[in-house]
Amino acid sequence: MVTLQDIREARERIAGQVVLTPCTPSETFGEMFGGSAWFKFENLQRTGSFKERGALNRMLLMPEGDRARGVIAASAGNHAQGVAYHAARLGIPATIVMPERTPLVKVSATEKYGARVVLHGSVYDEAMVEALRIREQEGQTLIHPFDDPAIIAGQGTIGLEVLEQVPYVDVVVCAVGGGGIISGIATAIKETRPGVRLVGVESSALPAALRSREAGELVTIPPAETIAEGIAVRRIGENTFGHIERYVDELVVVSEEEIAAGVLLLLEREKTVAEAACATTVAAVVGGHVPDVAGKNVVMILSGGNIDVTLMSRIIDRGLVQDGRRATLRVRVKDRPGALAALTARLAETGANVLRLDHNRAMADLWVTEAEIDLMLELRGRDHLRQVIDSLQAGGFEVLPA
């Protein structure tokens, strides 16, 4: 087990080489659950996530001979970048094995830090098998993304900072993948202030820690797809399992839809870019999965911000549709001069903005004097959408299911 002293020593070791990230209050999010919300912005690290704390701590503990032979890691992206960046700083050759589906932004960033990148397998577990094979052939030191005491101790430095930045914290909520970050944070906080509540959050698609807790032993769960690729782990670590069982009070899960909504909420309300894995904390608190937080000081760990821009775009589009701020309507009109102008004039009166308009005549169910207009509209919300539909129908336009 990692000790509080291990974490304190790790903090001294990495001091000045990683960012002391802010932990600031958010009235907006506090109002959502009736308490005081705080965000620990680990997405502001140089490589965009907390992972570099543990990676740096582990490499600083390596003998010179091992450094010369290099390091190897398997990662979906954040650990890869942390290892690559600090290995380059320390003059250590680095090889990173990444799943083939890793977002391009993370692959490119890892290569730019100077690491040799090997793409292998569809998930983390397959990438790790390949990393172990390469290590046997080439003799590098494996820098595990989570199941290593030095990694856990490095991530635990976040917990020490949280206690100093929010000394009256009641609840700390953190995402759980392999368990490295929550193991370190929970150890630091519980060994200092046992009364603070620690809550871990997983995707409902891959709740590896929760299933292990339910079974009373480590289990490997079936593969599944999740947008939170940073915590897409089928089996947590042996070291992390022990720390989670000892120090983490609750494990909860959130759906894919809730995670996507969390990403959008943070972007819109907090003006911060968060990857899906770290948005699980917001999804859990705002979604009501963490009970008894009203009136409490709740710190949510924003563990990383390396989200693929195409995924971010899809999340924004989907969120706008769900909120009623973007909608598609099909309107049937008379196919005669002035009909389209009358339709757009009616839309203008309601304050709807037309993003796209398709004019269709060759439809099987249309009479020769009719046409259908497919509209994509920008709106203020669901109430505004209802007003637009009512206005069109009052003007004699037939609104059909899109």
Buried (B, 14 or more C-beta within 10 A) or exposed (E): EBBBEBBBBBBEBBEEBBBEBEBEBBEEBBEBBEBBBBBBBBBBBBBBBBBBBBBBBBBBBBEEEBBEBBBBBBBBBBBBBBBBBBBBBBEBBBBBBBBEEBBEBBBEBBBEBEBBBBBBBEBBBBBBEBBEEBBEEEEBBBBBBBBBBBBBBBBBBBBBBBBEBBEEBBBBBBBBBBBBBBBBBBBBBBBEBEEBBBBBBBBBBBBBBBBBBEEEEBBEBEEEEBBBBBBBBBBBBEBBBBBBEEBBEBBBBBBBBBBBBBBBBBBEBBEBBBBBBBBBBBBBBBBEBBEEBEEBBBBBBBBBBBBBEEBBEEBBEBBBEBBBBBBEBBBBBBBEEEBBEBBBEBBEEBEBEBEEBEEEEEEEEBEEEBBBBBBBBBBBEEEBBEBBBEBBEEBEBEBEEE
